[in-house]
Amino acid sequence: MKKIAINGFGRIGRSSLKIILDTPDLEVVGINDLMTIENAVYLLKYDSIYGKYNKKVSFEGDFILIDDHKIRYTAIKDPAELPWKELQVDVVIESTGFFTNKADAEKHLTAGSKFVVISGPTKDTPTVVHGVNTEDGKVAVFSCASCTTNNISPIIEILGRRIGIKKAILNTTHAYTASQTLVDAPSKREPRMGRTAGINLAPAATGAAIATTKALPQYLGKFDGVAVRVPVPVGSISDITFVTEKPTTVEEINSVLIEESKTDRYHKVVAVTDEPLVSTDIIKSPFAATVDLEMTRVVDGDLVKVMAWYDNEWGFTNQMIRQIQEL
Ligand SMILES: NC(=O)c1ccc[n+]([C@@H]2O[C@H](COP(=O)([O-])OP(=O)(O)OC[C@H]3O[C@@H](n4cnc5c(N)ncnc54)[C@H](O)[C@@H]3O)[C@@H](O)[C@H]2O)c1
């Protein structure tokens, strides 16, 4: 049984706890966030997207109680001070969004954990997308990249291997996240990220395509992309356009994706659908990508478009937990 701690009990931190509580070989022993334990329990109990939690949740002193689990809760700002040694933590999920570089993430090792998994893109640690480059995740600190990178990398890997991709470009129509604002405000990231999230289509940069080239270095310089943040709280769809090495057809692209979605390598990661889904239908899907087969297009034999759904919170977090199970 691997002992897990969660630093940052936000959207990804709480999804991580819920998924791990239903995963037999993992156990959460510590949670750290700067909010009070009352607030943490409240947000665990009531979720505007996933509904009221189906387990009994309360707290007693410094412990969150969930059915018969008892989890130590702390509110400490500096990761180096966290009680990971005392709790015999094996793996920390670093999901604050703040300690994303190697030196900061390593503070969890100083605190006593054996491994740190960062729930977002980083500049200076290995990037691991479960299913795509699972074997690169045998190091003490690594990043599981972003939800979008987890969504697009398997598709690029599959179609690159089976059909051949010369170059590709992404647009993801992406749910809003905590990095945006509720009303117009200054943004550290880029101006449009500071515009009222609930009423705007906000074109934005995304590092997701570039991060894909960290997992699949053969596409370095050949894959880039953009995002449009849209007024839905969760549920996103990527749109990948690429030029193939050899002529292909819609039937060939779709049959390759259907076939690969049944393999040992990808059956938990990639799904396909021929149903007319909309974004709310993808909420709580554990897959990194659900290819919308009806949307596949081929122009003149070598210009291809593939679209794939993802629950940017739940799908991503499942990918991260699957990768943690490999440690
Ligand atoms: N939301 C998504 O769709 C999504 C998907 C994939 C990856 N991510 C990444 O996961 C990370 C977290 O995103 P989120 O959406 O869960 O954000 P969030 O704002 O919901 O959660 C972050 C949590 O970290 C806590 N926090 C801040 N500073 C802290 C500190 N010093 N110590 C402990 N806790 C601290 C905050 O109180 C908050 O509860 C980001 O890097 C984000 O890019 C998010």
Ligand as a Chemical Component Dictionary entry (heavy atoms), coordinates in Angstrom:
data_LIG
# 
_chem_comp.id                   LIG 
_chem_comp.type                 NON-POLYMER 
_chem_comp.pdbx_formal_charge   0 
_chem_comp.three_letter_code    LIG 
# 
loop_
_chem_comp_atom.comp_id 
_chem_comp_atom.atom_id 
_chem_comp_atom.alt_atom_id 
_chem_comp_atom.type_symbol 
_chem_comp_atom.charge 
_chem_comp_atom.model_Cartn_x 
_chem_comp_atom.model_Cartn_y 
_chem_comp_atom.model_Cartn_z 
_chem_comp_atom.pdbx_ordinal 
LIG N1  N1  N 0  -8.274 22.444 -13.046 1  
LIG C1  C1  C 0  -7.832 21.757 -14.078 2  
LIG O1  O1  O 0  -8.555 21.487 -15.043 3  
LIG C2  C2  C 0  -6.401 21.264 -14.092 4  
LIG C3  C3  C 0  -6.083 20.155 -14.899 5  
LIG C4  C4  C 0  -4.772 19.675 -14.916 6  
LIG C5  C5  C 0  -3.798 20.298 -14.167 7  
LIG N2  N2  N 1  -4.132 21.378 -13.388 8  
LIG C6  C6  C 0  -3.053 22.005 -12.605 9  
LIG O2  O2  O 0  -3.154 21.601 -11.239 10 
LIG C7  C7  C 0  -2.717 22.670 -10.388 11 
LIG C8  C8  C 0  -3.833 23.040 -9.431  12 
LIG O3  O3  O 0  -4.964 23.426 -10.170 13 
LIG P1  P1  P 0  -6.428 23.475 -9.518  14 
LIG O4  O4  O 0  -7.361 23.689 -10.661 15 
LIG O5  O5  O -1 -6.610 22.311 -8.606  16 
LIG O6  O6  O 0  -6.303 24.844 -8.681  17 
LIG P2  P2  P 0  -7.093 25.268 -7.362  18 
LIG O7  O7  O 0  -6.908 26.747 -7.253  19 
LIG O8  O8  O 0  -8.472 24.711 -7.381  20 
LIG O9  O9  O 0  -6.282 24.541 -6.181  21 
LIG C9  C9  C 0  -5.058 24.986 -5.664  22 
LIG C10 C10 C 0  -5.098 24.787 -4.145  23 
LIG O10 O10 O 0  -3.784 25.009 -3.619  24 
LIG C11 C11 C 0  -3.918 25.716 -2.386  25 
LIG N3  N3  N 0  -2.642 26.386 -2.082  26 
LIG C12 C12 C 0  -2.139 27.541 -2.565  27 
LIG N4  N4  N 0  -0.912 27.778 -2.032  28 
LIG C13 C13 C 0  -0.628 26.753 -1.203  29 
LIG C14 C14 C 0  0.490  26.414 -0.374  30 
LIG N5  N5  N 0  1.580  27.185 -0.282  31 
LIG N6  N6  N 0  0.421  25.275 0.333   32 
LIG C15 C15 C 0  -0.680 24.474 0.266   33 
LIG N7  N7  N 0  -1.759 24.738 -0.505  34 
LIG C16 C16 C 0  -1.733 25.870 -1.232  35 
LIG C17 C17 C 0  -5.099 26.671 -2.620  36 
LIG O11 O11 O 0  -5.667 27.068 -1.391  37 
LIG C18 C18 C 0  -6.044 25.785 -3.443  38 
LIG O12 O12 O 0  -6.952 25.081 -2.610  39 
LIG C19 C19 C 0  -2.289 23.811 -11.345 40 
LIG O13 O13 O 0  -0.914 23.700 -11.599 41 
LIG C20 C20 C 0  -3.076 23.512 -12.606 42 
LIG O14 O14 O 0  -2.450 24.019 -13.778 43 
LIG C21 C21 C 0  -5.414 21.850 -13.315 44 
# 
loop_
_chem_comp_bond.comp_id 
_chem_comp_bond.atom_id_1 
_chem_comp_bond.atom_id_2 
_chem_comp_bond.value_order 
_chem_comp_bond.pdbx_ordinal 
LIG N1  C1  SING 1  
LIG C1  O1  DOUB 2  
LIG C1  C2  SING 3  
LIG C2  C3  SING 4  
LIG C2  C21 DOUB 5  
LIG C3  C4  DOUB 6  
LIG C4  C5  SING 7  
LIG C5  N2  DOUB 8  
LIG N2  C6  SING 9  
LIG N2  C21 SING 10 
LIG C6  O2  SING 11 
LIG C6  C20 SING 12 
LIG O2  C7  SING 13 
LIG C7  C8  SING 14 
LIG C7  C19 SING 15 
LIG C8  O3  SING 16 
LIG O3  P1  SING 17 
LIG P1  O4  DOUB 18 
LIG P1  O5  SING 19 
LIG P1  O6  SING 20 
LIG O6  P2  SING 21 
LIG P2  O7  DOUB 22 
LIG P2  O8  SING 23 
LIG P2  O9  SING 24 
LIG O9  C9  SING 25 
LIG C9  C10 SING 26 
LIG C10 O10 SING 27 
LIG C10 C18 SING 28 
LIG O10 C11 SING 29 
LIG C11 N3  SING 30 
LIG C11 C17 SING 31 
LIG N3  C12 SING 32 
LIG N3  C16 SING 33 
LIG C12 N4  DOUB 34 
LIG N4  C13 SING 35 
LIG C13 C14 SING 36 
LIG C13 C16 DOUB 37 
LIG C14 N5  SING 38 
LIG C14 N6  DOUB 39 
LIG N6  C15 SING 40 
LIG C15 N7  DOUB 41 
LIG N7  C16 SING 42 
LIG C17 O11 SING 43 
LIG C17 C18 SING 44 
LIG C18 O12 SING 45 
LIG C19 O13 SING 46 
LIG C19 C20 SING 47 
LIG C20 O14 SING 48 
# 
